[in-house]
Structure formats: C-alpha cells, structure tokens
Amino acid sequence: MITIWVPKRLVEIDLCNVAARSPAQLVEISEASYCRRLRYAAKKIRQSGAKIIMLTGPSASGKTTTAHKLAATLRDGGTPAQVISLDNFFRGSEYYPKMPDGSLDYEHPDTLDMPLIRQCLQELSQTDNTVLPTYDFVREQRSDVTEAIDLQGGVCIVEGIHALNPVLTSLVPSGHIYRIYAGLREEYCQEGRRLISTQDIRLCRRVLRDAAARGRSPEKTLAMWDRVLDGETRYIKGFKNTADFLLDTAFTYELSIIAGLLPEVGRQMSPDSRYTEMWDETARRFEHVDPISRELIPEGAMLREFYTSVL
C-alpha cells in the first residue's frame, strides 16, 4: 500500500488569535476534527482486515493516548480492540546498549526483547491469544507479573517508538499488519514566515508534561532533547514512509494553551542554567500568540496528557 504524505498545514498566528477570541468554539472545532481523524483511521483499519496495528510517532506526538483513543473508537464501531505497549518488553537497564560516551542508549531497539515481541505478535496473529510481560519502571527490570491477552476476533494496537521496525513483525503475515504513524501536521507562521514548528510544539508538550506529571525539571528534559531527536532520526523516521496511514495529532487551540503556560516553566528555570537560553529562544516564538486557559481542555481530551497538572 502506498501512503500519500500530505504537506503540513502552515497557519497564520494572527488567524489563530482571531479564533481564540471565541476559545470554547475553537476548542470544540479542534476536538471534533481529531475525533473525525480517529474515526477515519478506524474505518481504514477495518477495511484493511489487519489484526496487528503497529502505531508509532516521535516523542510527545501523543501516540500512547491516541492508541487508546483509537482502540475506543474501534470498539464503539463494534470491533474489539486492545492496546499493547512496547515499553513492557524492555529487557532491563543492565542490558541497554551504550552511547559512545558510555551513557545508556534508551532509544536503541535492543532495549527491547525482540524475540519475545516477535513470538507474541505471531501468536496473536495465529491464535488471537498470547501472554505479555510487564515492566517495573521503578526497579528498571522485568516484573514477575504477566498479562494474558485475547483479541476475541478483533485487533491489537501495538504502540511504541519502534513499532514500524519490520523486525518486530517478521513472523506475522503481511496482510495481518497495518502501520500507523502519529504526528503533528500543523505549523504556524507570521506574515508567511514559519515561526513555530511541530518540533517546538512537541518540546513544549514534553517539558510541561515531565515537569508536572513526572517530577522532572525543565533543565533535565531540555538536556535530553537532542538525544531524543537523534534517536528519532536513527530509529523512527527511516520507517516513516512504510506507514499505511498518517494520523494527525495536532490541535489548533493548543498553540494558545502553550502560550499561557510558558511563564510557569520560565519561573522554574535557574537563571544560570545552560538551558535557560535554549528555553527562552523557544518561548520567544510564542510571544505573538494570545493565551487561553488550560481549563478549557475537555475532560478525556488527548491534550490532558500534557497540560492539566499544576507545575
């Protein structure tokens, strides 16, 4: 199947600001658009006849939450669907490959138990049943607990950064596999000049989520960012064009949500931090965006993964 890659939308910031004058309506329109994309993706999955849905996307693209929402959309349409996280196949920190500087390479495919993934996906393809491992993130090792899974004639959505790597599905018939790439497809300009990229949006998502929900300082997230991007180049983008479907995870009103939250991050930054300049440069790109309150994010919205906790 040949995937048609539509260009990213380039939207004038002034138009976003005009729309943000009616924030509730802007939120409603953006959320409705995302729901339509999910329904269309579910339709394409059903038409494909595939049982194993491999879903990936770059950091902070919303792939995990989107995988669960896509599964719910499939179930609403009568197709049993479950989500499998590749994170549960981590082998454990003692097995992780190392970078040239000696640090652990958390993005490398060999952090995962590839033979076990292939076995589980083959079993699901052939019998609808398998037993999944679980991973203890506190101890950074595999747990003794396992999880039995039964597709019941439906599909499983396998989500993770390496989901499009063909090694994972080498034992599954090609007709049983459908590949989805989740990514933001909207960028923002001023007087025709691109000012805010999808990468800027993803960085803001990750900084705000990590600081609020994971107890990670903005400096620590920023320090990891170049390595995250390098991992995406090495292990994700090379398989992007093998996807059968591109699922857009952009929300126009998100621009104004970020603009309202950036000062909270700035207050957490140390004046003498080497990453303050990097963050300030990102924040300056949002200076012309009119903020709206994060309280407008609906209950159950995908963006709640990133923006609802208090910093």
C-alpha positions, 0 to 999 in steps of 0.5 A, a space after each residue: 500500500 502506498 501512503 500519500 504524505 500530505 504537506 503540513 498545514 502552515 497557519 497564520 498566528 494572527 488567524 489563530 488569535 482571531 479564533 481564540 477570541 471565541 476559545 470554547 468554539 475553537 476548542 470544540 472545532 479542534 476536538 471534533 476534527 481529531 475525533 473525525 481523524 480517529 474515526 477515519 483511521 478506524 474505518 481504514 483499519 477495518 477495511 484493511 482486515 489487519 489484526 496487528 496495528 503497529 502505531 508509532 510517532 516521535 516523542 510527545 506526538 501523543 501516540 500512547 493516548 491516541 492508541 487508546 483513543 483509537 482502540 475506543 473508537 474501534 470498539 464503539 464501531 463494534 470491533 474489539 480492540 486492545 492496546 499493547 505497549 512496547 515499553 513492557 518488553 524492555 529487557 532491563 537497564 543492565 542490558 541497554 546498549 551504550 552511547 559512545 560516551 558510555 551513557 545508556 542508549 534508551 532509544 536503541 531497539 535492543 532495549 527491547 526483547 525482540 524475540 519475545 515481541 516477535 513470538 507474541 505478535 505471531 501468536 496473536 496473529 495465529 491464535 488471537 491469544 498470547 501472554 505479555 510481560 510487564 515492566 517495573 519502571 521503578 526497579 528498571 527490570 522485568 516484573 514477575 507479573 504477566 498479562 494474558 491477552 485475547 483479541 476475541 476476533 478483533 485487533 491489537 494496537 501495538 504502540 511504541 517508538 519502534 513499532 514500524 521496525 519490520 523486525 518486530 513483525 517478521 513472523 506475522 503475515 503481511 496482510 495481518 499488519 497495518 502501520 500507523 504513524 502519529 504526528 503533528 501536521 500543523 505549523 504556524 507562521 507570521 506574515 508567511 514566515 514559519 515561526 513555530 514548528 511541530 518540533 517546538 510544539 512537541 518540546 513544549 508538550 514534553 517539558 510541561 508534561 515531565 515537569 508536572 506529571 513526572 517530577 522532572 525539571 525543565 533543565 533535565 528534559 531540555 538536556 535530553 532533547 537532542 538525544 531524543 531527536 537523534 534517536 528519532 532520526 536513527 530509529 523512527 523516521 527511516 520507517 516513516 514512509 512504510 506507514 499505511 496511514 498518517 494520523 494527525 495529532 495536532 490541535 489548533 487551540 493548543 498553540 494558545 494553551 502553550 502560550 499561557 503556560 510558558 511563564 510557569 516553566 520560565 519561573 522554574 528555570 535557574 537563571 544560570 542554567 545552560 538551558 535557560 537560553 535554549 528555553 527562552 529562544 523557544 518561548 520567544 516564538 510564542 510571544 505573538 500568540 494570545 493565551 487561553 486557559 488550560 481549563 478549557 481542555 475537555 475532560 478525556 481530551 488527548 491534550 490532558 496528557 500534557 497540560 492539566 497538572 499544576 507545575 
